[in-house]
Amino acid sequence: MSISGAEDGAVCFTVNTVATADREYQPLLDRRFPRTEDEVPFCSWCNKICVGTNMWHEVEDGVQELGLIDADRMPILDPVICEACYELRQSAI
């Protein structure tokens, strides 16, 4: 990914896909799945979820860690940037 300034003062993000992978269906990521009022921080950059203080896991592992495997309702995803991704982006600036 590259970040640059546009002539009009806007910020331009350019992203190139480097890999794709098939993953198992995760109700947590399905917008149509019923929700509770609880929130789970979800890193918008690396797509990991927070399962504790600064403990970030892949969605599949995080769902298991949070006991959501057979839940009939999922928490709301709260889009954030995790500390690792923040540090990586800061070092790129």
C-alpha positions in Angstrom: 0.0 0.0 0.0 1.1 3.5 -0.7 -0.2 6.7 0.7 0.3 10.0 -1.1 -1.1 13.5 -1.2 -3.3 14.7 -4.0 -3.2 18.1 -5.5 -6.5 19.1 -3.9 -5.1 18.3 -0.4 -6.8 14.9 -0.2 -5.0 11.7 0.8 -4.7 9.0 -1.8 -4.4 5.3 -0.8 -3.2 2.8 -3.4 -3.6 -0.8 -2.5 -2.3 -3.9 -4.4 -3.6 -7.4 -3.6 -0.6 -9.6 -3.0 -2.5 -12.8 -2.0 -5.9 -14.2 -1.5 -7.0 -17.2 0.5 -10.3 -19.1 0.9 -11.5 -19.0 4.5 -14.3 -20.7 6.4 -17.6 -18.8 6.8 -17.5 -16.6 9.9 -20.9 -15.3 11.2 -19.0 -12.6 13.0 -18.1 -11.1 9.6 -21.6 -11.4 8.2 -23.4 -8.1 8.3 -26.8 -9.9 8.1 -26.1 -12.1 11.2 -28.1 -11.0 14.3 -26.1 -8.8 16.7 -25.9 -8.2 20.4 -25.1 -4.7 21.8 -21.6 -5.9 22.8 -18.6 -4.6 20.7 -15.5 -6.4 19.6 -12.6 -4.3 18.3 -11.7 -5.3 14.7 -8.6 -4.0 13.0 -9.5 -2.6 9.6 -6.0 -3.2 8.3 -5.1 -6.8 9.3 -8.6 -8.0 9.9 -7.8 -9.4 13.4 -10.1 -9.1 16.4 -9.1 -8.1 19.9 -9.7 -10.8 22.5 -8.1 -9.0 25.4 -5.9 -6.1 26.3 -3.7 -5.7 23.1 -4.3 -9.4 22.3 -5.2 -9.7 18.6 -6.1 -12.9 16.9 -7.2 -14.1 13.4 -11.0 -14.1 13.3 -11.2 -17.9 13.4 -9.0 -18.1 16.6 -10.6 -15.1 18.2 -14.2 -16.4 17.7 -13.1 -19.6 19.6 -11.2 -17.6 22.3 -14.3 -15.4 22.9 -16.7 -18.4 23.0 -18.7 -17.4 20.0 -18.4 -20.6 18.0 -22.1 -21.6 18.5 -23.5 -18.2 19.3 -26.9 -17.3 17.8 -26.0 -13.6 17.9 -22.6 -11.9 17.4 -21.2 -8.8 18.9 -20.9 -5.6 16.8 -17.5 -5.1 15.1 -15.9 -1.9 16.2 -13.5 -0.8 13.4 -10.1 0.3 14.8 -6.4 0.0 14.0 -4.4 -2.4 16.2 -1.2 -1.3 17.7 1.0 -3.4 15.4 -0.7 -2.0 12.3 -0.5 1.5 13.7 3.2 1.2 14.3 3.8 -0.2 10.8 1.9 2.6 9.2 3.7 5.2 11.3 7.1 3.9 10.3 6.0 4.1 6.6 5.3 7.9 6.9 
